[in-house]
Amino acid sequence: MEVLEITHIVNAAIEVPNYFDEKFQYFKIRVLDEETEQIKNYFDDALKFIIDAISLGKVLVHCAWGKSRSASIVVMTLMRLYHMDFDDVYERVK
């Protein structure tokens, strides 16, 4: 991770602990990978964390499988930061 200059991590998986608290600043999103979860409740705080983190380094966003919770956070971030519509962002992230 040092080679990639990652300084901050968004952990979007309640079941995955923050393994490297001493090396990275974390934002923990405590949601399960289920349709009934309300990940949107974390969007504003996640975006603030990511914006602040970008000014200091690079951000890794992950969940357990890397295809729904973390992708949702990345899509939301790109839509809000760059005022892009969902379809454009989805195609880039996919």
C-alpha positions in Angstrom: 0.0 0.0 0.0 2.9 2.3 0.6 3.9 2.0 -3.1 0.4 3.1 -4.0 0.6 6.0 -1.5 -2.7 5.1 0.1 -3.3 7.0 3.3 -7.0 6.5 3.9 -9.4 3.5 3.7 -13.1 3.4 3.4 -14.1 0.0 4.8 -17.7 -0.7 3.7 -18.1 -4.1 5.3 -19.3 -4.6 8.8 -17.8 -8.1 8.8 -14.3 -7.0 7.8 -12.2 -5.4 10.6 -9.9 -2.5 10.1 -6.7 -4.5 10.1 -4.1 -1.7 9.9 -5.4 1.1 12.2 -1.8 2.1 13.0 -1.0 2.7 9.3 -4.2 4.2 7.8 -7.0 6.5 8.7 -10.3 4.5 8.3 -13.9 5.4 7.7 -16.0 2.4 8.7 -19.4 1.8 7.1 -21.3 -0.7 9.1 -23.7 -2.3 6.6 -24.2 -5.9 5.5 -24.3 -6.9 1.9 -28.1 -7.1 1.8 -30.8 -5.2 -0.2 -32.5 -4.0 3.0 -29.4 -2.1 4.2 -29.5 1.6 3.9 -26.0 2.4 2.6 -27.3 5.8 1.5 -27.4 6.9 5.1 -23.5 6.9 5.0 -23.1 8.8 1.7 -22.6 12.3 3.1 -20.1 11.2 5.8 -18.2 9.0 3.3 -18.0 11.8 0.8 -16.6 14.2 3.4 -14.1 11.6 4.5 -13.0 11.0 0.9 -12.8 14.7 -0.1 -10.7 15.4 3.0 -8.5 12.3 2.4 -7.8 13.2 -1.3 -6.1 16.4 -0.1 -3.8 14.3 2.0 -3.1 11.2 -0.1 -5.0 8.5 -1.8 -8.1 6.5 -0.8 -8.9 2.8 -1.0 -12.5 1.9 -0.9 -13.3 -1.7 -0.2 -16.0 -4.1 1.1 -15.9 -7.9 1.3 -16.4 -8.8 -2.3 -15.7 -5.4 -4.0 -18.8 -5.3 -6.2 -21.8 -3.8 -4.3 -21.1 -1.8 -1.1 -17.7 -0.3 -2.2 -18.9 0.2 -5.7 -21.9 2.1 -4.4 -19.6 4.4 -2.4 -17.4 5.0 -5.5 -20.3 5.6 -7.8 -21.9 8.1 -5.3 -18.5 9.9 -4.9 -17.9 10.3 -8.6 -21.5 11.4 -9.3 -21.3 14.1 -6.6 -17.8 15.3 -7.2 -17.9 15.5 -10.9 -21.7 16.1 -11.4 -21.9 13.0 -13.6 -25.1 11.0 -14.2 -25.5 7.5 -12.9 -25.2 5.7 -16.3 -21.9 7.4 -17.2 -20.4 6.6 -13.8 -21.7 3.1 -13.7 -20.1 2.3 -17.1 -16.7 3.7 -15.8 -16.8 1.8 -12.5 -18.1 -1.4 -14.1 
